[in-house]
Amino acid sequence: MIKPGEIQKIAAAAGVKDPQIEKEYMLSRIFKGISQYKELSDFLVFKDQKLIRF
């Protein structure tokens, strides 16, 4: 997990608002979790942060 205050530091360095970094961080954790389960990774596809099921 990300430590308290890291989101604010990353957002300030990137010149974006905290919620954008938070969203990207959470999506990356979700995608990583899905990729670790073959049943899910074979069934779900994400494109431009949108879910496509097969």
C-alpha positions in Angstrom: 0.0 0.0 0.0 1.0 3.6 -0.5 2.1 5.5 2.6 0.2 8.5 3.9 1.3 11.7 2.2 2.8 9.9 -0.9 -0.3 10.7 -3.1 0.0 14.4 -2.3 3.8 14.4 -3.1 3.3 12.5 -6.4 0.4 14.8 -7.4 2.4 17.9 -6.6 5.4 16.6 -8.6 3.1 15.7 -11.6 1.1 18.9 -11.4 -2.2 17.2 -11.0 -4.8 17.0 -8.3 -4.7 14.3 -5.6 -7.8 12.4 -6.7 -6.3 11.7 -10.2 -3.3 10.0 -8.6 -5.6 8.1 -6.2 -7.7 6.9 -9.1 -4.7 5.7 -11.1 -3.2 4.0 -8.1 -6.4 2.1 -7.3 -7.0 1.1 -10.9 -3.5 -0.3 -11.1 -4.0 -2.3 -7.9 -7.3 -3.7 -9.3 -5.8 -4.6 -12.7 -2.8 -6.3 -11.0 -5.2 -8.3 -8.9 -7.3 -9.4 -11.9 -4.2 -10.3 -13.9 -3.1 -12.7 -11.1 -6.2 -14.9 -11.6 -6.3 -16.8 -14.9 -10.1 -17.2 -14.8 -10.6 -13.4 -14.6 -7.8 -12.4 -16.9 -9.1 -14.7 -19.6 -12.6 -13.4 -19.2 -12.2 -9.7 -18.6 -10.5 -7.1 -20.9 -10.0 -3.5 -20.1 -9.6 -0.8 -22.8 -9.2 2.9 -21.8 -10.3 2.1 -18.3 -13.6 0.5 -19.5 -14.5 -3.1 -19.0 -15.2 -5.4 -21.9 -16.4 -9.0 -21.1 -15.8 -11.9 -23.4 
